[in-house]
Amino acid sequence: MEIGAEVILKATKVDGVYTADPLKDKTARKYTELKFIDVLKNGINVMDAAAISLCMDNQLPIIVFNLFEKGNIKRVICGEPIGTIVRGN
């Protein structure tokens, strides 16, 4: 919030947020979009609850994407719809 960011980019080893760990559970389903409140209510592991609450209070979206897929940093910066977006509305 102090640096005036418009979005948080969270690079991970998987391509978004899932219903379970997709590396351990082949039936895990990927969310393309989540609301902050649903992340908090359902204990979905994106970031710690304090960070999610801060983003929610300030309407700062979070994009979770796979760091290890070639070109993804450029894609996410250019606004391509990759990973999972967590936002208020």
C-alpha positions as CSV (number, residue, x, y, z in Angstrom):
1,M,0.0,0.0,0.0
2,E,2.9,2.3,0.8
3,I,4.4,2.1,-2.7
4,G,1.1,2.7,-4.5
5,A,0.9,-0.7,-6.2
6,E,-2.1,-1.5,-8.4
7,V,-1.8,-5.3,-8.0
8,I,0.1,-7.9,-6.1
9,L,1.8,-10.5,-8.3
10,K,2.3,-13.8,-6.4
11,A,4.5,-16.1,-8.3
12,T,4.3,-19.8,-7.3
13,K,5.2,-23.3,-8.5
14,V,1.6,-23.9,-9.7
15,D,-0.5,-22.0,-12.2
16,G,-3.0,-20.5,-9.7
17,V,-5.1,-21.3,-6.7
18,Y,-6.7,-24.7,-6.4
19,T,-9.2,-26.5,-4.3
20,A,-6.3,-28.7,-3.1
21,D,-2.6,-29.1,-3.8
22,P,-2.6,-30.1,-7.5
23,L,0.9,-31.7,-7.1
24,K,-0.6,-34.1,-4.6
25,D,-4.3,-34.3,-5.6
26,K,-5.1,-35.0,-9.3
27,T,-8.7,-34.1,-8.7
28,A,-7.9,-30.5,-7.5
29,R,-9.7,-27.9,-9.5
30,K,-8.3,-24.5,-10.4
31,Y,-10.1,-21.3,-9.5
32,T,-9.8,-18.6,-12.2
33,E,-11.2,-16.0,-9.9
34,L,-11.9,-15.7,-6.2
35,K,-13.3,-13.0,-3.9
36,F,-11.2,-11.9,-0.9
37,I,-14.1,-12.8,1.5
38,D,-14.3,-16.3,0.1
39,V,-10.6,-16.8,0.6
40,L,-10.9,-15.7,4.2
41,K,-14.2,-17.6,5.0
42,N,-13.1,-20.9,3.4
43,G,-9.5,-20.8,4.6
44,I,-8.2,-21.0,1.0
45,N,-4.4,-20.9,1.0
46,V,-3.3,-17.9,-1.1
47,M,-1.5,-15.8,1.5
48,D,-1.8,-15.3,5.2
49,A,-5.1,-13.9,6.5
50,A,-3.6,-10.5,7.5
51,A,-2.2,-10.0,4.0
52,I,-5.6,-11.0,2.4
53,S,-7.4,-8.6,4.7
54,L,-5.1,-5.7,3.9
55,C,-5.6,-6.3,0.2
56,M,-9.4,-6.6,0.7
57,D,-9.6,-3.4,2.7
58,N,-7.7,-1.5,0.0
59,Q,-9.2,-3.2,-3.0
60,L,-5.7,-4.4,-4.1
61,P,-6.1,-7.5,-6.4
62,I,-3.8,-10.4,-6.2
63,I,-2.8,-12.5,-9.2
64,V,-1.3,-15.9,-8.5
65,F,0.6,-17.5,-11.4
66,N,3.3,-20.1,-12.2
67,L,6.8,-18.5,-12.0
68,F,8.4,-21.5,-13.8
69,E,6.4,-21.4,-17.0
70,K,8.5,-19.5,-19.6
71,G,7.0,-16.1,-20.5
72,N,4.6,-15.9,-17.6
73,I,6.1,-12.8,-16.0
74,K,5.7,-11.0,-19.3
75,R,2.2,-12.3,-19.7
76,V,1.0,-11.2,-16.3
77,I,2.6,-7.8,-16.6
78,C,1.0,-7.3,-20.1
79,G,-2.4,-8.2,-18.5
80,E,-3.0,-11.6,-20.1
81,P,-5.5,-13.7,-18.1
82,I,-3.2,-16.3,-16.5
83,G,-3.4,-17.9,-13.1
84,T,-6.0,-16.9,-10.5
85,I,-7.1,-13.4,-9.7
86,V,-8.3,-12.6,-6.2
87,R,-10.3,-9.4,-5.9
88,G,-13.2,-7.7,-4.1
89,N,-15.9,-7.9,-6.8
